[in-house]
Structures are given as C-alpha cells and as structure tokens.
Amino acid sequence: MQVDTVFKNRIEKSSDFKFDAAVANVFDDMLVRSVPLYLEMQRMITELARDYAMPGTNLYDLGCSTGTTLMSLNKVLDESIRFVGIDYSEDMLEICRSNFEEQQFNRPYELQAADLNNSFQIENASVVVSCLTLQFVRPMYRERLLRAVWEKMNDGGCIILIEKVLADHNEFNRHMIKYYYDLKRRNNYDDMEISQKREALENVLIPYKLSENIELLTHVGFREPETFVKWYNFAGMIAFK
C-alpha cells in the first residue's frame, strides 16, 4: 500500500479534487487514514451484504474505486452472485482489475466506467453498495440516482450507504469538524495537508445531514431506513425495497 502524500507539498493554486492516477495509487492508504472506522465499516458492509444478497442476482458497488469492498465480499458471498463495480475513474478501475486478477476472482463480474451524475444501468440487483460515493454526486442528481436504484432493485433487496454527513446544528457541526481534523493529525497528516485537501474538496464533496439522507431514501421509495454506524460526521445507513 503506497502512502498518501498527495497534499504533502505546498500547492500554489488550488484545483478541484480529482480521482486521477496520483490519488488512485494511494487511495487505500488515504481512506484508512482519512475515514474514521473505515476498516470496521468495510467489515459491517460485508456482514450486511452476506445477509441480504440473493443467489443468482447482481450486487452493485457504486464508486467501487480500487475494489476493496468487492474483494471483501468475494470471500463470503455465494459464487452465483454477480458483481458489478461502477466508477468514473479509469485509473481506479485499472487498479481494481489488477486487484481482482491477483485475488483470482471465481465469480462473474463486470467493471463499468460511468459517471453517476448521468444515467446508468442496474438490473436484477439484490444489494447496492454506495460507500462514500453519493456525496460526490451533484445534489441535483442524487434523487434521480437513488430512484433508478430503487426502481431496478429486486423486492427485498437493500441499499447500503455510507456518507460524510453534517450535524443538524451548526455549533455541533463545528465541533465535529474539529474532532475529524484531530483524527487526521493522529493519523500523521499535517495541517497543510489537511488544509489543502479541504480546499480541493470544497466544491466536489457536498455532504448532507444524516436526516436529509434518510429523508431522500424514504422519498424515492426505500423503507425501514436504519443507521448502523455513526462517528461524528460519518454515518452508515441501510434501507430496503
């Protein structure tokens, strides 16, 4: 695993965050060090999907990046379940393909290059995972994306959603941000790295409140939404069709 040094050196002119080769090559380290409870959340996704993925159906990973989630699921799910990973970054998909080859995937799978801001195809889905992905979809397109998932999902299927979230109240939101940056410092990011990444993500990652995410899921038709993990400004949700 390569160490994340993307924002280690001073950048004279800030630009929007991109999932390019520089990020893809260090992405796994970036997530472990930047997302609280990331490995535990991956374990929880695996547990949940194992209970709800149905033999002979498709499991989708929206924003599959380097394939971490699908590789974990490959170890525990029925071999008749077909995996579909979708990501708009060809650099991420290239690493994902390489990882799958190394793990010698023994199931049918497909990796698709697609921008989730636009239309995409889902069929015969029993589980759809969106781990830290919806927050990068433009707000005006999020309802359309979730509705497309709901419409094509099999009855009894579920969506597993992990998002960076805002607090309901501004004062506590400021505290959550402070606690989050303290975590980054504990994981050996310095203040310049934290600041430069924040600026790069400002117009790219647009979080909702936890309550807004749940309301959106319910609005498009999902039922029984539950929050299965919460750490200050990160939350995991599951909802059913």
C-alpha positions as CSV (number, residue, x, y, z in Angstrom):
1,M,0.0,0.0,0.0
2,Q,1.5,3.3,-1.1
3,V,1.5,6.1,1.4
4,D,-0.7,9.1,0.7
5,T,1.4,12.2,0.1
6,V,-0.8,13.9,-2.5
7,F,-1.1,17.1,-0.5
8,K,2.2,16.9,1.3
9,N,3.8,19.7,-0.7
10,R,2.5,23.2,-1.0
11,I,0.2,23.7,-3.9
12,E,0.4,27.3,-5.3
13,K,-3.0,27.2,-7.0
14,S,-5.8,25.0,-5.6
15,S,-7.8,22.9,-8.0
16,D,-10.8,20.6,-7.5
17,F,-10.1,17.1,-6.2
18,K,-9.8,14.5,-8.9
19,F,-9.7,10.7,-8.7
20,D,-6.7,10.6,-11.0
21,A,-3.7,8.3,-11.1
22,A,-2.0,10.2,-8.3
23,V,-4.9,9.6,-6.0
24,A,-5.7,6.1,-7.2
25,N,-2.2,4.9,-6.4
26,V,-2.5,5.9,-2.7
27,F,-6.3,5.7,-2.3
28,D,-6.3,2.7,0.1
29,D,-3.9,4.5,2.5
30,M,-5.9,7.7,2.1
31,L,-9.1,6.0,3.1
32,V,-7.7,4.2,6.1
33,R,-6.1,7.4,7.4
34,S,-8.9,9.8,6.5
35,V,-12.1,7.9,7.2
36,P,-12.8,7.0,10.8
37,L,-13.7,3.4,11.4
38,Y,-13.1,2.7,7.7
39,L,-12.0,-0.9,8.1
40,E,-14.8,-1.6,10.6
41,M,-17.3,-0.1,8.2
42,Q,-16.0,-2.4,5.5
43,R,-16.5,-5.4,7.8
44,M,-20.0,-4.2,8.5
45,I,-20.8,-3.9,4.8
46,T,-19.7,-7.5,4.3
47,E,-21.9,-8.7,7.2
48,L,-24.9,-6.8,5.9
49,A,-24.5,-7.9,2.3
50,R,-24.0,-11.5,3.3
51,D,-27.5,-11.5,4.9
52,Y,-29.3,-9.8,2.0
53,A,-27.5,-10.7,-1.2
54,M,-29.6,-13.3,-3.0
55,P,-28.1,-16.2,-5.1
56,G,-28.4,-15.6,-8.8
57,T,-28.7,-11.8,-8.5
58,N,-26.3,-8.9,-9.0
59,L,-24.5,-6.9,-6.4
60,Y,-23.5,-3.4,-7.4
61,D,-20.8,-1.3,-5.9
62,L,-21.3,2.4,-6.9
63,G,-17.9,4.1,-6.8
64,C,-16.0,0.8,-6.5
65,S,-12.6,2.6,-6.7
66,T,-9.8,0.0,-6.1
67,G,-12.3,-2.8,-5.4
68,T,-11.8,-3.1,-1.6
69,T,-15.5,-3.7,-0.8
70,L,-16.0,-6.2,-3.6
71,M,-12.8,-8.1,-2.7
72,S,-14.1,-8.5,0.9
73,L,-17.5,-9.6,-0.3
74,N,-15.9,-12.1,-2.7
75,K,-14.7,-14.2,0.3
76,V,-18.2,-14.6,1.8
77,L,-20.9,-14.5,-0.9
78,D,-22.4,-17.3,-3.0
79,E,-20.4,-17.7,-6.2
80,S,-23.6,-17.3,-8.2
81,I,-23.9,-13.6,-7.2
82,R,-22.5,-11.4,-10.0
83,F,-20.5,-8.3,-9.0
84,V,-20.8,-5.1,-10.9
85,G,-18.4,-2.3,-10.0
86,I,-19.1,1.2,-11.3
87,D,-16.6,4.1,-11.2
88,Y,-16.0,7.1,-13.5
89,S,-12.2,7.0,-12.9
90,E,-10.3,4.7,-15.3
91,D,-7.3,4.9,-13.1
92,M,-9.3,3.4,-10.2
93,L,-10.8,0.7,-12.4
94,E,-7.3,-0.2,-13.7
95,I,-6.1,-0.9,-10.2
96,C,-9.4,-2.7,-9.4
97,R,-8.9,-5.0,-12.3
98,S,-5.4,-5.8,-11.2
99,N,-6.5,-6.5,-7.7
100,F,-9.2,-8.9,-8.9
101,E,-6.7,-10.7,-11.0
102,E,-4.4,-11.1,-8.1
103,Q,-7.2,-12.4,-5.9
104,Q,-8.2,-14.8,-8.7
105,F,-11.9,-13.9,-8.7
106,N,-14.0,-17.1,-9.1
107,R,-17.3,-15.4,-9.9
108,P,-18.8,-13.4,-12.8
109,Y,-18.1,-9.7,-12.5
110,E,-18.1,-6.6,-14.6
111,L,-16.4,-3.2,-14.2
112,Q,-18.1,-0.3,-15.8
113,A,-16.7,3.2,-16.4
114,A,-19.7,5.5,-15.8
115,D,-20.4,9.0,-14.3
116,L,-23.1,8.6,-11.7
117,N,-24.3,12.1,-12.4
118,N,-25.6,10.7,-15.6
119,S,-27.9,7.7,-16.2
120,F,-26.5,4.2,-15.7
121,Q,-28.0,0.7,-15.9
122,I,-29.0,-1.5,-13.0
123,E,-30.7,-4.9,-13.3
124,N,-31.5,-7.9,-11.1
125,A,-30.0,-6.2,-8.0
126,S,-30.4,-7.6,-4.5
127,V,-27.7,-5.3,-2.9
128,V,-26.4,-2.0,-3.9
129,V,-23.4,-0.5,-2.0
130,S,-22.6,3.2,-2.1
131,C,-19.6,3.7,0.2
132,L,-18.5,7.4,0.3
133,T,-19.8,7.9,-3.2
134,L,-23.2,9.7,-3.1
135,Q,-21.5,12.7,-1.5
136,F,-19.6,13.2,-4.8
137,V,-22.7,13.2,-6.9
138,R,-24.1,16.7,-7.6
139,P,-27.1,17.3,-5.3
140,M,-29.4,17.9,-8.2
141,Y,-28.8,14.3,-9.4
142,R,-28.9,12.4,-6.2
143,E,-32.6,11.7,-6.1
144,R,-32.5,10.5,-9.7
145,L,-29.7,8.1,-8.9
146,L,-31.4,6.7,-5.9
147,R,-34.7,6.4,-7.7
148,A,-33.0,4.5,-10.5
149,V,-31.6,2.1,-8.0
150,W,-34.9,1.6,-6.2
151,E,-36.8,1.0,-9.5
152,K,-34.4,-1.7,-10.7
153,M,-33.8,-3.4,-7.3
154,N,-35.5,-6.7,-6.6
155,D,-38.1,-6.8,-3.9
156,G,-36.5,-7.5,-0.5
157,G,-33.2,-6.0,-1.7
158,C,-31.3,-3.3,0.1
159,I,-29.1,-0.3,-0.4
160,I,-26.0,0.2,1.9
161,L,-25.0,3.8,2.1
162,I,-22.0,5.3,3.8
163,E,-21.6,9.1,3.8
164,K,-19.8,12.0,5.3
165,V,-22.6,14.0,7.0
166,L,-23.4,17.3,8.6
167,A,-24.8,17.8,12.0
168,D,-28.3,19.2,12.4
169,H,-27.0,22.2,14.4
170,N,-24.2,24.5,13.2
171,E,-22.4,24.7,16.6
172,F,-22.0,21.0,16.9
173,N,-21.1,20.7,13.2
174,R,-18.0,22.9,14.0
175,H,-17.1,20.6,16.8
176,M,-17.4,17.5,14.6
177,I,-15.1,19.1,12.0
178,K,-12.6,19.8,14.8
179,Y,-12.8,16.2,16.0
180,Y,-12.3,15.0,12.4
181,Y,-9.2,17.0,11.8
182,D,-7.8,15.8,15.2
183,L,-8.2,12.3,13.9
184,K,-6.3,13.2,10.7
185,R,-3.5,14.6,12.8
186,R,-3.4,11.4,14.8
187,N,-3.0,9.6,11.5
188,N,0.0,11.7,10.6
189,Y,-1.5,14.3,8.3
190,D,-0.1,17.7,9.0
191,D,-2.0,21.0,9.0
192,M,-1.0,21.9,5.4
193,E,-2.2,18.6,4.1
194,I,-5.5,18.9,5.9
195,S,-6.0,22.5,4.7
196,Q,-5.1,21.8,1.0
197,K,-7.3,18.7,0.8
198,R,-10.2,20.6,2.4
199,E,-9.8,23.4,-0.3
200,A,-9.6,20.8,-3.1
201,L,-12.8,19.0,-1.9
202,E,-14.8,22.1,-1.2
203,N,-16.7,22.2,-4.5
204,V,-16.6,18.4,-5.1
205,L,-17.7,16.7,-1.9
206,I,-21.0,18.1,-0.7
207,P,-22.4,16.4,2.4
208,Y,-26.0,16.2,3.5
209,K,-27.3,15.9,7.1
210,L,-27.9,12.4,8.2
211,S,-31.6,13.2,8.4
212,E,-31.6,14.6,4.8
213,N,-30.0,11.3,3.5
214,I,-32.7,9.3,5.3
215,E,-35.4,11.5,4.0
216,L,-34.1,11.2,0.5
217,L,-34.0,7.4,0.7
218,T,-37.6,7.3,2.0
219,H,-38.8,9.8,-0.6
220,V,-37.7,7.6,-3.5
221,G,-39.4,4.6,-2.0
222,F,-37.0,2.8,0.3
223,R,-38.4,1.6,3.5
224,E,-37.2,0.9,7.1
225,P,-34.0,3.0,6.9
226,E,-31.6,2.3,9.7
227,T,-28.4,3.9,10.8
228,F,-25.9,1.1,11.5
229,V,-22.8,3.1,12.3
230,K,-22.1,6.7,13.3
231,W,-18.9,8.6,14.1
232,Y,-19.4,12.3,14.4
233,N,-19.5,13.4,10.7
234,F,-19.6,9.9,9.1
235,A,-22.6,7.6,9.0
236,G,-23.7,4.3,7.6
237,M,-27.3,3.6,6.6
238,I,-29.3,0.7,5.2
239,A,-32.7,0.7,3.6
240,F,-34.9,-1.8,1.9
241,K,-37.2,-2.3,-1.1
